[in-house]
Amino acid sequence: MYLGRIVAIGMTPAGKAAAMYRVSSRSFPNREAVLNGNQVSILPRAGFEGDLRKNPYISYNCIRLAGEWAVATNGSQTDPIVEKLAMGYPARDAITLPLLAMDYEKDSLDTPRIVAVVSRNRPLGYLGIVRKDAVLAREFELHPGEVRYLSTYEKNRPCDDQVTTGFDGVCATCAANFIMDGGIFAEFTNPVTSAAAVAGDEGFELAVRVI
């Protein structure tokens, strides 16, 4: 099944929150997740920079941090969400206000904007989406070994049945691998690259995976 881009929230067996992001793409597969300090960006691979002239939405910061929060998204909404969290907005408002302001992507597929946010201090995560026909955001309690997900296509609403178990990772690299081919994610086609943030005692660890 092709879901397009995927965001996910979960918790390691040791009780550490994780935010994950995966690029799945049929049209623009020549991209990679690049780690730079405390953020991860999605960029065209060397030699494919010209793809940006075809679609300006394919390059963006996909993971950033804001205090106790880690944010993962499929577009430029990452930055205003992080800014609002840093200003002290409640997580629900920090997610929905930028989604409402920016709306879905005005490409040929009306691609939704999706968001995953987790707290380092509390067992809480959020999934949000703005589609052409809806804006949805929901808070979830995180449980060890469990991952909840949301995608641009097909699985495009935050709900109770979009969940997979068996997440046994202990690090950000483990989480980035899991959303690529672990659990139910192995069933979803056209993986390109992924990234993850996993909470630690003093902050978040970030990692990427490129295939």
Backbone as a printed PyTorch tensor [residue, N CA C, xyz], in Angstrom:
tensor([[[  0.8400,  -1.1940,   0.0000],
         [  0.0000,   0.0000,   0.0000],
         [  0.8770,   1.2470,   0.0000]],

        [[  0.4930,   2.2160,  -0.8060],
         [  1.2430,   3.4670,  -0.8660],
         [  0.5460,   4.5230,  -0.0070]],

        [[  1.2650,   5.0440,   0.9930],
         [  0.7020,   6.0420,   1.9050],
         [  1.2790,   7.4260,   1.7050]],

        [[  2.3170,   7.5610,   0.8910],
         [  2.9900,   8.8530,   0.7990],
         [  3.8420,   9.0900,   2.0250]],

        [[  3.9140,  10.3410,   2.4540],
         [  4.7060,  10.6610,   3.6380],
         [  4.0090,  10.1590,   4.9130]],

        [[  4.8250,   9.8070,   5.9110],
         [  4.3000,   9.2330,   7.1530],
         [  4.9570,   9.9200,   8.3450]],

        [[  4.1580,  10.3080,   9.3480],
         [  4.6850,  10.7340,  10.6450],
         [  4.1970,   9.7450,  11.6960]],

        [[  4.9410,   9.6300,  12.7830],
         [  4.5740,   8.6690,  13.8170],
         [  5.0390,   9.1490,  15.1770]],

        [[  4.3240,   8.7140,  16.1960],
         [  4.7050,   8.9440,  17.5880],
         [  4.7360,   7.6010,  18.2870]],

        [[  5.6660,   7.4310,  19.2080],
         [  5.7560,   6.1510,  19.8940],
         [  6.5810,   6.2510,  21.1530]],

        [[  6.8350,   5.0980,  21.7310],
         [  7.6050,   5.0250,  22.9720],
         [  8.4460,   3.7640,  22.9740]],

        [[  9.7030,   3.9130,  23.3570],
         [ 10.5950,   2.7570,  23.4420],
         [ 10.1840,   1.8730,  24.6090]],

        [[ 10.6760,   0.6350,  24.6540],
         [ 10.3730,  -0.2280,  25.8000],
         [ 10.8060,   0.3740,  27.1310]],

        [[ 11.8000,   1.2550,  27.0980],
         [ 12.2810,   1.9050,  28.3230],
         [ 11.4790,   3.1500,  28.6820]],

        [[ 10.4370,   3.4620,  27.9050],
         [  9.5760,   4.5820,  28.2310],
         [ 10.0320,   5.9260,  27.6940]],

        [[ 10.8470,   5.9220,  26.6340],
         [ 11.3240,   7.1580,  26.0200],
         [ 10.4830,   7.4770,  24.7870]],

        [[  9.9960,   8.7150,  24.7110],
         [  9.1440,   9.1240,  23.5970],
         [  9.9400,   9.2240,  22.3090]],

        [[  9.2600,   8.9670,  21.1930],
         [  9.9000,   9.0370,  19.8820],
         [  8.9620,   9.6920,  18.8850]],

        [[  9.5260,  10.5780,  18.0550],
         [  8.8210,  11.1470,  16.9050],
         [  9.5560,  10.6960,  15.6610]],

        [[  8.8250,  10.2330,  14.6600],
         [  9.4430,   9.6490,  13.4720],
         [  8.8350,  10.2330,  12.2060]],

        [[  9.6400,  10.2420,  11.1390],
         [  9.1740,  10.7280,   9.8480],
         [  9.7640,   9.8820,   8.7320]],

        [[  8.9290,   9.5800,   7.7460],
         [  9.3780,   8.8030,   6.5780],
         [  8.8840,   9.4490,   5.2920]],

        [[  9.7990,   9.6080,   4.3680],
         [  9.4360,   9.9930,   3.0110],
         [  9.2090,   8.7190,   2.2090]],

        [[  8.0000,   8.5810,   1.6880],
         [  7.7060,   7.5760,   0.6640],
         [  7.2740,   8.3770,  -0.5570]],

        [[  7.8440,   8.1020,  -1.7120],
         [  7.5420,   8.9400,  -2.8600],
         [  7.6650,   8.1680,  -4.1590]],

        [[  6.6840,   8.3920,  -5.0330],
         [  6.7500,   7.8430,  -6.3810],
         [  7.2770,   8.8780,  -7.3690]],

        [[  6.9970,  10.1520,  -7.1070],
         [  7.3460,  11.2070,  -8.0560],
         [  8.7500,  11.7800,  -7.8440]],

        [[  9.1750,  11.8830,  -6.5700],
         [ 10.4650,  12.4970,  -6.2590],
         [ 11.2400,  11.6230,  -5.2680]],

        [[ 11.7420,  10.4690,  -5.7310],
         [ 12.4360,   9.5510,  -4.8270],
         [ 13.8950,   9.9190,  -4.5570]],

        [[ 14.4380,  10.8740,  -5.2880],
         [ 15.8610,  11.1830,  -5.1570],
         [ 16.1000,  12.2460,  -4.0960]],

        [[ 15.7400,  11.8830,  -2.8720],
         [ 15.8990,  12.7890,  -1.7350],
         [ 16.5420,  12.0500,  -0.5700]],

        [[ 17.0510,  12.8280,   0.3710],
         [ 17.6680,  12.2370,   1.5500],
         [ 17.4210,  13.1100,   2.7710]],

        [[ 17.4050,  12.4670,   3.9330],
         [ 17.3200,  13.1780,   5.2100],
         [ 18.7380,  13.5190,   5.6530]],

        [[ 18.9540,  14.7830,   5.9770],
         [ 20.2820,  15.2660,   6.3420],
         [ 20.2330,  15.8290,   7.7650]],

        [[ 21.0660,  15.2880,   8.6350],
         [ 21.1330,  15.7330,  10.0260],
         [ 22.0980,  16.9000,  10.1360]],

        [[ 21.6360,  17.9810,  10.7390],
         [ 22.4650,  19.1710,  10.9240],
         [ 22.1880,  19.7360,  12.3080]],

        [[ 23.0290,  19.3740,  13.2750],
         [ 22.8380,  19.8500,  14.6450],
         [ 21.5600,  19.3070,  15.2430]],

        [[ 20.6690,  20.2070,  15.6520],
         [ 19.4270,  19.8090,  16.3050],
         [ 18.2370,  19.8060,  15.3580]],

        [[ 18.4780,  19.5720,  14.0880],
         [ 17.3730,  19.4600,  13.1520],
         [ 17.7400,  18.5230,  12.0160]],

        [[ 16.6980,  18.0480,  11.3260],
         [ 16.8680,  17.1930,  10.1520],
         [ 16.1220,  17.8420,   8.9970]],

        [[ 16.7710,  17.8890,   7.8460],
         [ 16.1570,  18.4600,   6.6560],
         [ 16.0310,  17.4000,   5.5650]],

        [[ 14.9930,  17.5410,   4.7540],
         [ 14.8350,  16.7170,   3.5610],
         [ 15.3410,  17.5380,   2.3750]],

        [[ 16.3240,  16.9920,   1.6500],
         [ 16.9660,  17.6950,   0.5560],
         [ 17.0900,  16.7840,  -0.6620]],

        [[ 17.1400,  17.3670,  -1.8710],
         [ 17.4170,  16.5430,  -3.0480],
         [ 18.8220,  15.9490,  -2.9620]],

        [[ 18.9810,  14.7390,  -3.4480],
         [ 20.3220,  14.1630,  -3.5190],
         [ 21.1650,  14.9370,  -4.5330]],

        [[ 22.4600,  14.8290,  -4.3600],
         [ 23.3710,  15.4940,  -5.2930],
         [ 23.0450,  15.0820,  -6.7250]],

        [[ 22.9450,  16.0700,  -7.5790],
         [ 22.6140,  15.8140,  -8.9710],
         [ 21.1430,  15.9620,  -9.2990]],

        [[ 20.3010,  16.0760,  -8.2510],
         [ 18.8580,  16.1900,  -8.4710],
         [ 18.3020,  17.5020,  -7.9160]],

        [[ 19.1650,  18.5010,  -7.7530],
         [ 18.7190,  19.7880,  -7.2300],
         [ 17.6580,  20.4310,  -8.1260]],

        [[ 17.6800,  20.1040,  -9.4040],
         [ 16.6990,  20.6550, -10.3390],
         [ 15.2740,  20.2460, -10.0380]],

        [[ 15.0890,  19.2050,  -9.2180],
         [ 13.7290,  18.8000,  -8.8540],
         [ 12.9820,  19.9090,  -8.1190]],

        [[ 13.7190,  20.8040,  -7.4660],
         [ 13.0740,  21.9030,  -6.7440],
         [ 12.3400,  22.8410,  -7.6880]],

        [[ 12.7720,  22.9030,  -8.9310],
         [ 12.0630,  23.7370,  -9.9060],
         [ 10.7470,  23.0870, -10.3360]],

        [[ 10.6660,  21.7830, -10.1840],
         [  9.4390,  21.0700, -10.5380],
         [  8.4140,  21.1030,  -9.4080]],

        [[  8.9100,  21.0610,  -8.1600],
         [  8.0070,  21.0530,  -7.0010],
         [  8.7190,  21.6900,  -5.8150]],

        [[  8.3080,  22.8940,  -5.4030],
         [  8.9970,  23.5750,  -4.3000],
         [  8.7310,  22.9640,  -2.9310]],

        [[  7.7920,  22.0230,  -2.8500],
         [  7.4280,  21.4380,  -1.5600],
         [  8.3190,  20.2660,  -1.1420]],

        [[  9.2690,  19.8590,  -1.9680],
         [  9.9950,  18.6210,  -1.6910],
         [ 11.2030,  18.8000,  -0.7780]],

        [[ 11.5210,  20.0260,  -0.3900],
         [ 12.6500,  20.2690,   0.5130],
         [ 12.1790,  21.1050,   1.6950]],

        [[ 12.5480,  20.6740,   2.9320],
         [ 12.0410,  21.3300,   4.1430],
         [ 12.7370,  20.7340,   5.3610]],

        [[ 12.5860,  21.3990,   6.4880],
         [ 13.0070,  20.8320,   7.7670],
         [ 11.9270,  19.8590,   8.2190]],

        [[ 12.3000,  18.6000,   8.4330],
         [ 11.2870,  17.6070,   8.8160],
         [ 11.2700,  17.3200,  10.3140]],

        [[ 12.3820,  17.5640,  11.0110],
         [ 12.4080,  17.3940,  12.4650],
         [ 13.1440,  18.5720,  13.0900]],

        [[ 12.5100,  19.1550,  14.0980],
         [ 13.1570,  20.1870,  14.9030],
         [ 12.7350,  20.0160,  16.3560]],

        [[ 13.4850,  20.6480,  17.2520],
         [ 13.2400,  20.5400,  18.6900],
         [ 12.8570,  21.8950,  19.2630]],

        [[ 12.0340,  21.8510,  20.3100],
         [ 11.6390,  23.0680,  21.0250],
         [ 11.4690,  22.7170,  22.4920]],

        [[ 12.5200,  22.8820,  23.2860],
         [ 12.4270,  22.5610,  24.7060],
         [ 12.1050,  21.1020,  24.9280]],

        [[ 10.9850,  20.8330,  25.5890],
         [ 10.6020,  19.4500,  25.8720],
         [  9.9980,  18.7410,  24.6670]],

        [[  9.8270,  19.4530,  23.5390],
         [  9.0880,  18.9120,  22.4110],
         [  9.9830,  18.5510,  21.2340]],

        [[  9.6160,  17.4770,  20.5430],
         [ 10.1930,  17.1350,  19.2490],
         [  9.0650,  17.1600,  18.2320]],

        [[  9.3240,  17.7970,  17.0900],
         [  8.3140,  17.9870,  16.0490],
         [  8.7890,  17.3230,  14.7670]],

        [[  7.9150,  16.5300,  14.1520],
         [  8.2070,  15.8980,  12.8640],
         [  7.0620,  16.2050,  11.9090]],

        [[  7.3800,  16.7070,  10.7040],
         [  6.3370,  17.0080,   9.7240],
         [  6.8310,  16.7220,   8.3130]],

        [[  5.9220,  16.8860,   7.3600],
         [  6.2500,  16.6560,   5.9520],
         [  6.4100,  17.9550,   5.1730]],

        [[  6.6450,  19.0870,   5.8700],
         [  6.7730,  20.3290,   5.1180],
         [  7.2340,  21.5040,   5.9430]],

        [[  7.0960,  22.6830,   5.3740],
         [  7.5990,  23.9000,   6.0080],
         [  6.7940,  24.3190,   7.2280]],

        [[  5.7300,  23.6000,   7.5520],
         [  5.0010,  23.8600,   8.7950],
         [  5.8230,  23.5260,  10.0290]],

        [[  6.8840,  22.7520,   9.8640],
         [  7.7460,  22.4190,  11.0070],
         [  8.1840,  23.6660,  11.7500]],

        [[  8.6490,  24.6650,  11.0240],
         [  9.2550,  25.8370,  11.6590],
         [  8.2690,  26.6650,  12.4730]],

        [[  7.1010,  27.0540,  11.9570],
         [  6.1700,  27.8120,  12.7960],
         [  5.6170,  27.0140,  13.9690]],

        [[  5.4880,  25.7010,  13.8230],
         [  5.0310,  24.8930,  14.9600],
         [  6.0700,  24.9380,  16.0760]],

        [[  7.3440,  24.7700,  15.7080],
         [  8.4300,  24.8420,  16.6900],
         [  8.4630,  26.2210,  17.3570]],

        [[  8.2880,  27.2620,  16.5720],
         [  8.3190,  28.6140,  17.1370],
         [  7.2020,  28.8280,  18.1480]],

        [[  6.0230,  28.3230,  17.8680],
         [  4.9110,  28.4960,  18.8020],
         [  5.1150,  27.6540,  20.0630]],

        [[  5.6470,  26.4560,  19.9360],
         [  5.9530,  25.6560,  21.1230],
         [  6.9980,  26.3620,  21.9830]],

        [[  8.0030,  26.9570,  21.3470],
         [  9.0430,  27.6710,  22.0850],
         [  8.4850,  28.8920,  22.7970]],

        [[  7.4080,  29.4530,  22.2760],
         [  6.7620,  30.6120,  22.8990],
         [  5.8270,  30.2110,  24.0350]],

        [[  5.6210,  28.8970,  24.2080],
         [  4.7900,  28.4270,  25.3020],
         [  3.3520,  28.1130,  24.9410]],

        [[  3.0340,  28.0940,  23.6450],
         [  1.6810,  27.7170,  23.2420],
         [  1.3960,  26.2730,  23.6560]],

        [[  0.1600,  25.9540,  24.0350],
         [ -0.2050,  24.5460,  24.2130],
         [  0.0300,  23.7780,  22.9170]],

        [[  0.3870,  22.5200,  23.0330],
         [  0.7570,  21.7400,  21.8530],
         [ -0.3500,  21.7060,  20.8100]],

        [[ -1.5870,  21.5340,  21.2390],
         [ -2.6910,  21.4820,  20.2710],
         [ -2.7580,  22.7700,  19.4560]],

        [[ -2.6230,  23.9330,  20.1270],
         [ -2.6950,  25.2110,  19.4320],
         [ -1.4760,  25.4250,  18.5410]],

        [[ -0.3070,  25.0180,  19.0350],
         [  0.9180,  25.1840,  18.2470],
         [  0.8660,  24.3650,  16.9630]],

        [[  0.1300,  23.2670,  16.9730],
         [ -0.0280,  22.4340,  15.7850],
         [ -1.0880,  23.0010,  14.8490]],

        [[ -2.2630,  23.2990,  15.3870],
         [ -3.3940,  23.6360,  14.5260],
         [ -3.3140,  25.0380,  13.9380]],

        [[ -2.7700,  25.9960,  14.6620],
         [ -2.7140,  27.3520,  14.1260],
         [ -1.8700,  27.4370,  12.8540]],

        [[ -0.6450,  26.8900,  12.8220],
         [  0.0970,  26.8970,  11.5560],
         [ -0.5710,  26.0670,  10.4610]],

        [[ -1.1830,  24.9510,  10.8180],
         [ -1.8610,  24.1580,   9.7980],
         [ -3.0030,  24.9440,   9.1640]],

        [[ -3.7740,  25.6430,   9.9860],
         [ -4.8630,  26.4620,   9.4500],
         [ -4.3210,  27.5910,   8.5800]],

        [[ -3.2460,  28.2230,   9.0380],
         [ -2.6960,  29.3640,   8.3060],
         [ -2.0800,  28.9480,   6.9810]],

        [[ -1.3760,  27.8110,   6.9600],
         [ -0.6490,  27.3940,   5.7540],
         [ -1.4970,  26.5480,   4.8110]],

        [[ -2.4640,  25.8180,   5.3680],
         [ -3.3740,  24.9790,   4.6010],
         [ -2.6080,  23.8360,   3.9110]],

        [[ -3.3460,  22.9970,   3.1780],
         [ -2.7220,  21.8870,   2.4780],
         [ -1.8310,  22.4320,   1.3600]],

        [[ -0.9200,  21.6040,   0.8540],
         [ -0.0030,  22.0390,  -0.1930],
         [ -0.7470,  22.1760,  -1.5170]],

        [[ -0.4800,  23.2530,  -2.2020],
         [ -1.1890,  23.5250,  -3.4630],
         [ -0.4270,  22.9200,  -4.6510]],

        [[ -0.1610,  21.6280,  -4.5500],
         [  0.4530,  20.9050,  -5.6590],
         [ -0.6370,  20.1770,  -6.4400]],

        [[ -0.2470,  19.3510,  -7.3790],
         [ -1.2300,  18.6900,  -8.2350],
         [ -2.0910,  17.6730,  -7.4940]],

        [[ -1.6380,  17.2420,  -6.2980],
         [ -2.3690,  16.2270,  -5.5330],
         [ -3.0420,  16.7900,  -4.2880]],

        [[ -2.9680,  18.1230,  -4.0960],
         [ -3.5150,  18.7230,  -2.8660],
         [ -2.9910,  17.9850,  -1.6350]],

        [[ -1.6860,  17.7970,  -1.5940],
         [ -1.0640,  16.9910,  -0.5390],
         [ -1.3320,  17.5770,   0.8520]],

        [[ -1.8360,  16.7770,   1.7720],
         [ -2.0410,  17.2620,   3.1310],
         [ -0.7250,  17.5710,   3.8350]],

        [[ -0.7940,  18.4520,   4.8130],
         [  0.3240,  18.6750,   5.7310],
         [  0.0610,  17.8390,   6.9840]],

        [[  1.0590,  17.0840,   7.4180],
         [  0.9080,  16.2090,   8.5780],
         [  1.9580,  16.5460,   9.6300]],

        [[  1.6260,  16.2550,  10.8880],
         [  2.4720,  16.6470,  12.0230],
         [  2.4590,  15.5650,  13.0900]],

        [[  3.6280,  15.3160,  13.6900],
         [  3.7380,  14.4860,  14.8910],
         [  4.5670,  15.2540,  15.9170]],

        [[  4.0920,  15.2830,  17.1520],
         [  4.7850,  15.9910,  18.2340],
         [  4.7990,  15.1020,  19.4640]],

        [[  5.9470,  15.0020,  20.1330],
         [  6.0280,  14.2590,  21.3960],
         [  6.7180,  15.1030,  22.4540]],

        [[  6.3770,  14.8060,  23.7040],
         [  6.9880,  15.4630,  24.8540],
         [  8.0670,  14.5710,  25.4480]],

        [[  9.1590,  15.1890,  25.8510],
         [ 10.2180,  14.4310,  26.5200],
         [  9.8810,  14.1690,  27.9790]],

        [[  9.0160,  14.9970,  28.5660],
         [  8.7540,  14.9380,  30.0090],
         [  7.4810,  14.2070,  30.3800]],

        [[  6.5880,  14.0400,  29.4200],
         [  5.2980,  13.4190,  29.7100],
         [  4.9940,  12.3680,  28.6520]],

        [[  4.2300,  11.3320,  28.9930],
         [  3.9350,  10.2710,  28.0160],
         [  2.8180,  10.6690,  27.0680]],

        [[  3.0170,  11.7930,  26.3630],
         [  1.9920,  12.3400,  25.4840],
         [  2.5590,  12.5920,  24.0900]],

        [[  1.7160,  12.3590,  23.1010],
         [  2.0740,  12.6930,  21.7400],
         [  0.8580,  13.2210,  21.0070]],

        [[  1.1010,  13.9130,  19.8980],
         [  0.0280,  14.5070,  19.1100],
         [  0.2390,  14.1780,  17.6390]],

        [[ -0.8790,  13.9310,  16.9480],
         [ -0.8750,  13.7760,  15.5010],
         [ -1.8590,  14.7840,  14.9230]],

        [[ -1.4470,  15.4750,  13.8550],
         [ -2.3190,  16.4640,  13.2510],
         [ -2.1980,  16.4670,  11.7390]],

        [[ -3.2600,  16.9480,  11.0770],
         [ -3.2810,  16.9940,   9.6160],
         [ -4.2050,  18.1120,   9.1550]],

        [[ -3.8330,  18.7700,   8.0610],
         [ -4.7650,  19.6240,   7.3370],
         [ -4.8870,  19.0470,   5.9280]],

        [[ -6.1210,  18.6840,   5.5760],
         [ -6.4480,  18.1830,   4.2500],
         [ -7.3340,  19.2060,   3.5480]],

        [[ -7.6440,  18.9570,   2.3090],
         [ -8.5280,  19.8650,   1.5840],
         [ -9.9020,  19.9280,   2.2280]],

        [[-10.2920,  18.8430,   2.9120],
         [-11.6340,  18.7680,   3.4770],
         [-11.6830,  18.7810,   4.9980]],

        [[-10.5220,  18.9330,   5.6840],
         [-10.5720,  18.8410,   7.1420],
         [ -9.2750,  19.3280,   7.7780]],

        [[ -9.4100,  19.7300,   9.0420],
         [ -8.2530,  19.9670,   9.9130],
         [ -8.4890,  19.1370,  11.1690]],

        [[ -7.5350,  18.2490,  11.4810],
         [ -7.7040,  17.3360,  12.6030],
         [ -6.4300,  17.3100,  13.4410]],

        [[ -6.5900,  17.2970,  14.7550],
         [ -5.4590,  17.1370,  15.6690],
         [ -5.9350,  16.3730,  16.8810]],

        [[ -5.0760,  15.4760,  17.3610],
         [ -5.5030,  14.6490,  18.4890],
         [ -4.3290,  14.3170,  19.3920]],

        [[ -4.6030,  14.3120,  20.6840],
         [ -3.6100,  13.9120,  21.6940],
         [ -3.7460,  12.4230,  21.9690]],

        [[ -2.6050,  11.7440,  22.1270],
         [ -2.5880,  10.3190,  22.4570],
         [ -1.6630,  10.0790,  23.6410]],

        [[ -2.0290,   9.1360,  24.4730],
         [ -1.1250,   8.6710,  25.5200],
         [ -0.1770,   7.6530,  24.9060]],

        [[  1.1030,   7.7810,  25.2050],
         [  2.1120,   6.8790,  24.6560],
         [  2.3140,   5.6790,  25.5680]],

        [[  2.5380,   4.5130,  24.9560],
         [  2.7650,   3.2820,  25.7100],
         [  4.0180,   2.5820,  25.1820]],

        [[  4.8050,   1.9800,  26.0670],
         [  6.0390,   1.3130,  25.6300],
         [  5.7890,   0.2810,  24.5260]],

        [[  6.6400,   0.3250,  23.5060],
         [  6.5680,  -0.6450,  22.4220],
         [  5.5060,  -0.3780,  21.3800]],

        [[  4.8150,   0.7610,  21.4800],
         [  3.6920,   1.0570,  20.6030],
         [  3.9820,   2.3040,  19.7700]],

        [[  3.5760,   2.2840,  18.5060],
         [  3.7670,   3.4190,  17.6020],
         [  2.4460,   3.7180,  16.8970]],

        [[  2.0510,   4.9910,  16.9150],
         [  0.8730,   5.4600,  16.1870],
         [  1.3290,   6.2880,  14.9920]],

        [[  0.5810,   6.2300,  13.9090],
         [  1.0640,   6.8850,  12.6930],
         [ -0.0710,   7.5630,  11.9380]],

        [[  0.3450,   8.4240,  11.0160],
         [ -0.5620,   9.2200,  10.2010],
         [  0.1510,   9.4660,   8.8760]],

        [[ -0.5910,   9.4490,   7.7600],
         [  0.0590,   9.6180,   6.4600],
         [ -0.6980,  10.6100,   5.5950]],

        [[ -0.0610,  11.0180,   4.5120],
         [ -0.7000,  11.9840,   3.6270],
         [ -1.8440,  11.3620,   2.8320]],

        [[ -1.7520,  10.0610,   2.5480],
         [ -2.7940,   9.3830,   1.7790],
         [ -3.2500,   8.1260,   2.5270]],

        [[ -4.4790,   7.7400,   2.2860],
         [ -5.0680,   6.5140,   2.8340],
         [ -5.2790,   6.5870,   4.3550]],

        [[ -4.2000,   6.6130,   5.1110],
         [ -4.2900,   6.6350,   6.5810],
         [ -4.1760,   8.0890,   7.0710]],

        [[ -5.1030,   8.9180,   6.6220],
         [ -4.9430,  10.3610,   6.7860],
         [ -5.8860,  10.9780,   7.8170]],

        [[ -6.0720,  10.2780,   8.9210],
         [ -6.7920,  10.8550,  10.0580],
         [ -6.2150,  10.2840,  11.3440]],

        [[ -6.0520,  11.0970,  12.3820],
         [ -5.5580,  10.5830,  13.6700],
         [ -6.6410,   9.7140,  14.3170]],

        [[ -6.3770,   8.4330,  14.4840],
         [ -7.4040,   7.5400,  15.0150],
         [ -6.7640,   6.3860,  15.7850]],

        [[ -7.5960,   5.6080,  16.4560],
         [ -7.0990,   4.5620,  17.3370],
         [ -6.5900,   3.3270,  16.5960]],

        [[ -7.0300,   3.1090,  15.3580],
         [ -6.6460,   1.8600,  14.7000],
         [ -5.3840,   1.9710,  13.8520]],

        [[ -4.7690,   3.1500,  13.7800],
         [ -3.5040,   3.3000,  13.0760],
         [ -2.3600,   3.2020,  14.0840]],

        [[ -2.1000,   1.9710,  14.4910],
         [ -1.1230,   1.7050,  15.5400],
         [ -0.4410,   0.3830,  15.2470]],

        [[  0.8370,   0.2870,  15.5860],
         [  1.5660,  -0.9600,  15.4500],
         [  2.3560,  -1.1970,  16.7300]],

        [[  2.5300,  -2.4450,  17.0910],
         [  3.2720,  -2.8070,  18.2990],
         [  4.5960,  -3.4520,  17.8980]],

        [[  5.3610,  -3.8400,  18.8880],
         [  6.6190,  -4.5070,  18.6160],
         [  7.7750,  -3.5620,  18.3950]],

        [[  7.5990,  -2.2800,  18.7250],
         [  8.6950,  -1.3260,  18.6050],
         [  9.6590,  -1.5760,  19.7630]],

        [[ 10.8050,  -2.1830,  19.4620],
         [ 11.7500,  -2.5600,  20.5090],
         [ 13.0390,  -1.7440,  20.4350]],

        [[ 13.0000,  -0.6250,  19.7130],
         [ 14.1940,   0.2020,  19.5650],
         [ 14.5750,   0.9060,  20.8550]],

        [[ 15.8480,   1.2330,  20.9590],
         [ 16.3460,   1.9210,  22.1520],
         [ 17.0310,   3.2390,  21.7940]],

        [[ 17.0610,   3.5940,  20.5020],
         [ 17.8100,   4.7730,  20.0800],
         [ 17.1220,   5.4030,  18.8790]],

        [[ 17.6070,   6.5950,  18.4900],
         [ 17.0180,   7.2930,  17.3470],
         [ 17.2400,   6.5370,  16.0490]],

        [[ 18.4060,   5.9250,  15.8880],
         [ 18.6560,   5.1210,  14.6830],
         [ 17.6680,   3.9680,  14.5970]],

        [[ 17.3850,   3.3390,  15.7340],
         [ 16.4030,   2.2470,  15.7650],
         [ 15.0360,   2.7430,  15.3030]],

        [[ 14.6520,   3.9250,  15.7680],
         [ 13.3460,   4.4800,  15.4100],
         [ 13.2890,   4.8330,  13.9290]],

        [[ 14.3770,   5.4270,  13.3950],
         [ 14.4130,   5.7520,  11.9720],
         [ 14.3300,   4.4840,  11.1250]],

        [[ 14.9330,   3.4070,  11.5840],
         [ 14.8480,   2.1260,  10.8700],
         [ 13.4470,   1.5360,  10.9690]],

        [[ 12.8260,   1.6700,  12.1300],
         [ 11.5190,   1.0470,  12.3550],
         [ 10.4650,   1.6310,  11.4200]],

        [[ 10.4570,   2.9420,  11.2400],
         [  9.4270,   3.5360,  10.3920],
         [  9.6780,   3.2430,   8.9080]],

        [[ 10.8630,   2.7900,   8.5900],
         [ 11.1560,   2.3970,   7.2070],
         [ 10.6750,   0.9770,   6.9110]],

        [[ 10.9950,   0.0270,   7.8110],
         [ 10.6620,  -1.3600,   7.4740],
         [ 10.3550,  -2.2360,   8.6860]],

        [[  9.9910,  -1.6180,   9.8030],
         [  9.6180,  -2.3940,  10.9830],
         [  8.1120,  -2.4720,  11.1400]],

        [[  7.6370,  -3.5230,  11.7840],
         [  6.2080,  -3.6480,  12.0510],
         [  5.3760,  -3.4840,  10.7960]],

        [[  4.2810,  -2.7670,  10.9220],
         [  3.3750,  -2.5600,   9.7940],
         [  3.9990,  -1.7200,   8.6890]],

        [[  5.0370,  -0.9330,   9.0190],
         [  5.6450,  -0.0520,   8.0270],
         [  6.3060,  -0.8290,   6.8830]],

        [[  6.6410,  -2.0690,   7.1390],
         [  7.2180,  -2.9030,   6.0840],
         [  6.2250,  -3.1490,   4.9490]],

        [[  4.9330,  -2.9650,   5.2260],
         [  3.9000,  -3.1990,   4.2180],
         [  3.6840,  -1.9950,   3.2980]],

        [[  4.2510,  -0.8490,   3.6560],
         [  3.9900,   0.3730,   2.9070],
         [  5.1030,   0.6080,   1.8870]],

        [[  4.7330,   0.9260,   0.6780],
         [  5.6700,   0.9170,  -0.4410],
         [  6.4080,   2.2370,  -0.6470]],

        [[  7.4140,   2.1890,  -1.5020],
         [  8.1720,   3.3350,  -1.9910],
         [  8.9100,   4.1210,  -0.9050]],

        [[  9.5660,   3.4320,   0.0450],
         [ 10.3430,   4.1660,   1.0510],
         [ 11.5470,   4.8470,   0.4120]],

        [[ 11.8620,   6.0510,   0.8840],
         [ 12.9760,   6.8220,   0.3470],
         [ 14.0010,   7.1470,   1.4260]],

        [[ 13.5530,   7.7290,   2.5150],
         [ 14.4490,   8.1200,   3.6070],
         [ 13.6190,   8.3380,   4.8620]],

        [[ 14.2750,   8.4020,   6.0140],
         [ 13.5390,   8.5960,   7.2640],
         [ 14.4060,   9.3010,   8.2880]],

        [[ 13.7570,   9.7490,   9.3550],
         [ 14.4470,  10.4300,  10.4430],
         [ 13.6520,  10.2190,  11.7220]],

        [[ 14.3290,  10.3820,  12.8510],
         [ 13.6540,  10.1800,  14.1340],
         [ 14.3280,  10.9830,  15.2270]],

        [[ 13.5300,  11.2990,  16.2440],
         [ 14.0140,  11.9140,  17.4850],
         [ 13.5410,  11.0500,  18.6360]],

        [[ 14.4480,  10.6620,  19.5170],
         [ 14.1120,   9.8420,  20.6830],
         [ 14.5870,  10.5590,  21.9370]],

        [[ 13.7160,  10.6410,  22.9130],
         [ 14.0130,  11.3670,  24.1440],
         [ 15.1020,  10.6870,  24.9480]],

        [[ 15.9300,  11.5170,  25.5750],
         [ 16.9360,  11.0360,  26.5150],
         [ 16.8110,  11.7870,  27.8130]],

        [[ 17.7380,  11.5760,  28.7090],
         [ 17.6620,  12.2140,  30.0220],
         [ 17.8380,  13.7250,  29.9500]],

        [[ 18.5730,  14.2070,  28.9620],
         [ 18.8630,  15.6430,  28.8910],
         [ 18.4190,  16.2960,  27.5870]],

        [[ 17.7590,  15.5560,  26.7270],
         [ 17.3330,  16.1080,  25.4460],
         [ 16.9040,  15.0010,  24.5160]],

        [[ 16.8970,  15.3080,  23.2250],
         [ 16.5230,  14.3310,  22.2130],
         [ 17.7450,  13.9200,  21.3890]],

        [[ 17.8250,  12.6540,  21.0640],
         [ 18.8030,  12.1470,  20.1150],
         [ 18.1570,  12.0990,  18.7420]],

        [[ 18.8620,  12.5540,  17.7160],
         [ 18.3450,  12.5510,  16.3540],
         [ 19.1500,  11.5860,  15.4830]],

        [[ 18.4770,  11.0250,  14.4870],
         [ 19.1670,  10.1320,  13.5450],
         [ 18.3960,  10.1090,  12.2350]],

        [[ 19.0880,   9.7040,  11.1650],
         [ 18.4790,   9.5820,   9.8460],
         [ 18.8280,   8.2400,   9.2390]],

        [[ 18.0360,   7.8590,   8.2240],
         [ 18.3510,   6.6820,   7.4360],
         [ 18.1020,   6.9860,   5.9730]],

        [[ 19.0460,   6.6080,   5.1500],
         [ 18.9310,   6.8000,   3.7060],
         [ 19.1320,   5.4450,   3.0380]],

        [[ 18.3220,   5.1250,   2.0490],
         [ 18.4710,   3.8470,   1.3490],
         [ 18.9230,   4.0880,  -0.0810]]])
